[in-house]
Amino acid sequence: REALLGLSQSSGSYIKKQQQDIMGFLTVNKIDFEECDIVTSEDNRKWMRENVPEDFRPTTGVPLPPQIFNEEQYCGNYEAFFDAREEHAVYAFLGLTAPLGSKFHLSQKEAQKHLTNTHDRL
């Protein structure tokens, strides 16, 4: 399984920094991911907009990159990723199992608790 990132290659520096932060973390932790550029591909842009759940869309406008998915499952935006990373729960956030013995390995109960809390804050 892999993470899918809705990205914008021509975004401003703030969004680009968020994208680089996520991609750097995934690369260092050997988590496979696919970049989906939403600027050059209308299909990617349409897919991202349609697959961000209604509850997580901004009240005005469209969801901005980066948006993170695991296959078809929406994981969250950069802020949710950042919170999960700070709580050592990125694997749970991504719907993946952390390698045993890693600092990211959580019990299933802790992972579910984190996901519930993260989605409640969004």
PyMOL commands that set and color helices and strands:
alter all, ss='L'
color gray80, all
select helices_A, chain A and resi 13-28+42-51+54-56+78-86+90-94+108-121
alter helices_A, ss='H'
color red, helices_A
select strands_A, chain A and resi 3-7+33-37+67-70+73-77
alter strands_A, ss='S'
color yellow, strands_A
deselect
rebuild
show_as cartoon
